[in-house]
Amino acid sequence: MENLDIVPSGRGRRPRPKLVTLTERAAERVREIMDKAEQPYAGLRVGVKNGGCAGQEYVLEYAQSANPMDEVVEDKGVTILIEPKAVLFLVGSEIDYESTRLASKFVFHNPNETDACGCGESVTIEPAKL
């Protein structure tokens, strides 16, 4: 077997786009919650689960540690841990935080959503075609 030396081309790897981003309002709210927490958190875990009348629901929780297979994204000073099975459903999503007179909540703007239920609690998401 011939020994081939691999010489770098001088070009760096093209940076990968972030799977998920946060608006400044969402990042500020996550940092605020984590700063007031009784225990330290490793980040915000984001996922998708089956449920609701449209078929799927977003899941947000504060994680004490990253799981070995989590995709880790850093955005605006927040660590986002994305569950492996949710990656293709969340590609290109932006998480916002909205406050109205009646409610305050995190909201997903996901280009992979194809439908949503009337109450806004569940969605239909197609996996991204990469």
C-alpha positions as CSV (number, residue, x, y, z in Angstrom):
1,M,0.0,0.0,0.0
2,E,1.4,3.3,-1.1
3,N,1.8,6.1,1.6
4,L,0.1,9.2,0.4
5,D,0.7,12.5,2.2
6,I,-2.4,14.6,2.4
7,V,-1.6,18.2,2.0
8,P,-4.1,20.8,3.1
9,S,-5.3,23.0,0.3
10,G,-5.0,26.2,2.3
11,R,-8.7,26.7,2.2
12,G,-10.6,26.4,5.5
13,R,-13.8,24.5,5.8
14,R,-16.8,26.5,4.9
15,P,-18.7,27.3,8.2
16,R,-21.9,25.4,8.6
17,P,-25.0,27.4,9.1
18,K,-26.6,27.1,12.5
19,L,-29.4,24.5,12.7
20,V,-31.5,26.8,15.0
21,T,-31.1,30.4,15.9
22,L,-32.6,32.6,18.6
23,T,-33.9,36.1,18.3
24,E,-32.4,38.6,20.7
25,R,-35.7,38.5,22.7
26,A,-35.6,34.7,23.0
27,A,-31.9,34.7,23.9
28,E,-32.5,37.4,26.6
29,R,-35.3,35.4,28.1
30,V,-33.4,32.1,28.2
31,R,-30.4,33.9,29.8
32,E,-32.7,35.5,32.4
33,I,-34.3,32.2,33.3
34,M,-31.0,30.4,33.6
35,D,-29.4,33.2,35.6
36,K,-32.3,32.9,38.2
37,A,-32.3,29.1,38.3
38,E,-31.5,27.3,41.5
39,Q,-29.1,25.0,39.7
40,P,-26.8,25.4,36.8
41,Y,-28.0,24.4,33.3
42,A,-25.8,23.2,30.4
43,G,-28.3,24.7,27.9
44,L,-31.7,24.8,26.4
45,R,-32.7,21.4,25.0
46,V,-35.0,21.6,21.9
47,G,-36.8,18.7,20.3
48,V,-40.0,17.5,18.6
49,K,-42.4,14.9,19.8
50,N,-45.5,13.3,18.4
51,G,-48.7,14.8,19.7
52,G,-51.5,17.3,19.3
53,C,-54.1,17.5,16.6
54,A,-51.6,18.4,13.9
55,G,-49.2,15.5,14.7
56,Q,-46.1,17.1,16.3
57,E,-45.2,19.4,19.1
58,Y,-42.1,21.4,19.9
59,V,-40.4,20.5,23.2
60,L,-38.2,23.0,25.2
61,E,-36.6,22.2,28.5
62,Y,-33.5,23.3,30.4
63,A,-30.9,20.6,30.4
64,Q,-28.4,19.9,33.2
65,S,-26.1,18.2,30.8
66,A,-25.7,17.5,27.1
67,N,-26.5,14.1,25.8
68,P,-23.7,12.4,23.8
69,M,-25.6,12.6,20.5
70,D,-27.0,16.2,20.9
71,E,-26.2,18.7,18.3
72,V,-24.8,21.7,20.1
73,V,-25.4,25.2,18.8
74,E,-24.1,28.4,20.4
75,D,-26.2,31.5,19.6
76,K,-26.2,34.9,21.3
77,G,-24.6,33.6,24.5
78,V,-27.0,30.6,24.8
79,T,-26.2,26.9,24.3
80,I,-28.9,25.1,22.4
81,L,-28.9,21.3,22.6
82,I,-30.9,19.7,19.8
83,E,-32.1,16.1,20.2
84,P,-30.7,13.9,17.3
85,K,-34.2,12.8,16.1
86,A,-35.3,16.4,15.8
87,V,-32.4,17.8,13.7
88,L,-34.0,17.4,10.3
89,F,-37.3,18.8,11.5
90,L,-35.6,21.9,12.9
91,V,-33.1,22.9,10.2
92,G,-33.4,26.6,9.6
93,S,-35.7,27.3,12.5
94,E,-35.7,30.6,14.5
95,I,-37.0,30.6,18.1
96,D,-38.6,33.9,19.2
97,Y,-40.1,35.0,22.5
98,E,-43.4,36.9,22.3
99,S,-45.4,38.7,25.0
100,T,-48.9,39.9,24.6
101,R,-51.4,41.1,27.2
102,L,-52.6,37.5,27.7
103,A,-49.6,35.3,27.3
104,S,-45.8,35.1,27.0
105,K,-44.3,32.2,25.1
106,F,-41.5,30.9,22.9
107,V,-42.5,30.7,19.3
108,F,-40.9,28.7,16.5
109,H,-40.6,30.1,13.0
110,N,-39.8,26.9,11.1
111,P,-39.5,26.7,7.3
112,N,-40.2,23.0,7.5
113,E,-43.7,23.4,8.9
114,T,-46.4,22.4,6.5
115,D,-49.5,22.9,8.7
116,A,-50.6,23.9,12.2
117,C,-53.6,23.3,14.4
118,G,-56.1,26.1,15.1
119,C,-54.9,26.6,18.6
120,G,-51.3,26.8,17.7
121,E,-50.1,24.1,20.0
122,S,-49.1,21.5,17.4
123,V,-47.7,21.5,13.9
124,T,-47.0,19.2,11.0
125,I,-43.3,19.3,10.1
126,E,-41.6,17.6,7.1
127,P,-38.0,16.7,7.5
128,A,-35.7,19.1,5.6
129,K,-34.4,17.9,2.3
130,L,-30.7,18.4,2.5
